[in-house]
Amino acid sequence: MNLAHNEVNIQYRYGSQFRVRSVVLITWEGVKDPLLPETEGNTFQLALIIGDSMTFAHFIYSKLNYNTNAIAGFSTGESSYSLPDSATHDAILLSEKSDIGIPGEWLFRIDGIQIYLCGAGFKGLECIESCAPSQWFNDCSKSCHCDGGDSCDQENGRCPNGKCSPGWTGEPICDEDQDECEMGIDNCPNEQPDCLNTPGSFLCLCFEYDEAKQKCKNSKPAPPSAPIPVDVIPMHPTFTRKPSPPKVTSSPRNRFKSTTHAPKTTFEMTTTAFVSTSTRHLFVTTTTMTTTPSACSKCDQNAKCTNGICTCFNGFTGDGFRCYDVDECQIPEAVCGNHSICSNTIGSYECTCHGGYRFEDGKCQDVDECRESPKICGDPNKGTRCVNKIGSFECLCKDGYEGDPSSECKDINECTNVDACGPNSQCTNTEGGYECECQPGFERIAEGAHCTDRDECAVEPCHPAATCSNTRGSYKCECIDGFVGDGKTCHETILYPISNDSIVIPRSWDSNTAIPLSKEITVFGKNIQRFTYQQME
């Protein structure tokens, strides 16, 4: 009975909610091929597991050595259920397949009208497919419709917030369809006034169309049109044309001709001179004088004559007759800008950028020596690195190296520090760094954290018929009672033990016997008091 209880919980996970009251055990032992009596036959069992309110059929195919399209399953006379590949040549594969993950074993819940192979949350022949969010119960046989499409509880069907999706009711499971047509909330238009309820929604149709009136026969009469509650003023738009802008005509420009004699000219010119105190400063004076073109001969050599007017060249100052060099480098606002040196020349000046700067875009800008000369500090592959600074640069050893970058940077072996990677880890030194790897059975939960023991049992590494025990750095799998193996492969099927007081039915064609039950049980939704065993070879 303990073995039967464990078998049921492997598949249906009822735990203490299900209690085995009795087990009816039938064993087919050594059933041989009549044409080959000397060969080893088939051995299999059926355990009828009976609880307070649930009944299960457990098939155990220990050995299947021959098959003649055998029919495998069970029935009540009116209802029956066949196992996969029943009545086919593939029925011999029943010893290799399973719906509970143990080759050769098949378990069914049979107390209801419907037969269930899988426990809550799973479906399919092998019970490895998960239910959709709207499915629950054994074999995913029931449906829920939760608000927002949320998944309901796989065992009881309850929606997380107890609210239903539109079109459904029956909180908290939400499995009852709302009949919008009956409730009168369909709002179907006159073109399609007939409402048809659908699961979770409704359709608007026209069941019968009146060709004469060209409308659906069930169309509702249109409501009378209500008058507009405001006065309607007819609007007649008028259009006006904007006048064209006046044309603007320009008067012809006057033209002038030169005479043979140039008149005397009076002009005003601006000159600049320096007056020295402790430093030289720049002043502006204005002189008005009258001259003629013949005065050009009296212009300074650093001046030019235009229409009889002497003007000093750029970089010089004076009245045109005497021109003096301007020292641009003494102007209060430096003409060369920051990070530069100004040098005065006759009539001009020169700018020279400080070391580590280059003249670009009209000013002296810092030169990134590290980018332009990657090996200025030596080979970067040997632990050196360059750091650019304003107007200069600096050579350093990279992280993970030590020494003088001007001579040699040496790799630091971080693994000599026992705390480099922490406990339960393996440290490996690399060029310029190190790597940490957790030992087998340990893992790093967060970046920078130490290696901690991994709970391998959380990912279910053992066989479904085994228990998992986590150990430091490892885990242990052990098959439960009634199964053998290393815990990872509890594949060998173990038959239920046969007691000495068993009823033995002699081998014969179509032999059968009835087994009375001490208490009624429910099979296929009906109460029965007798179980009939039939052997067909």
Beta strands, then each sheet from edge to edge (+ up, - down):
strand 1: 20-31
strand 2: 42-51
strand 3: 55-63
strand 4: 73-75
strand 5: 80-82
strand 6: 105-109
strand 7: 122-123
strand 8: 129-130
strand 9: 135-136
strand 10: 142-143
strand 11: 168-169
strand 12: 176-177
strand 13: 194-198
strand 14: 201-205
strand 15: 209-210
strand 16: 215-216
strand 17: 265-276
strand 18: 280-291
strand 19: 303-306
strand 20: 309-312
strand 21: 316-318
strand 22: 323-325
strand 23: 340-345
strand 24: 348-353
strand 25: 357-360
strand 26: 363-366
strand 27: 384-389
strand 28: 392-397
strand 29: 401-404
strand 30: 408-411
strand 31: 425-430
strand 32: 433-438
strand 33: 442-444
strand 34: 451-453
strand 35: 466-471
strand 36: 474-479
strand 37: 511-523
strand 38: 526-535
sheet 1: 1+ 2- 3+ 6-
sheet 2: 4+ 5-
sheet 3: 7+ 8-
sheet 4: 9+ 10-
sheet 5: 11+ 12-
sheet 6: 13+ 14-
sheet 7: 15+ 16-
sheet 8: 17+ 18-
sheet 9: 19+ 20-
sheet 10: 21+ 22-
sheet 11: 23+ 24-
sheet 12: 25+ 26-
sheet 13: 27+ 28-
sheet 14: 29+ 30-
sheet 15: 31+ 32-
sheet 16: 33+ 34-
sheet 17: 35+ 36-
sheet 18: 37+ 38-
end
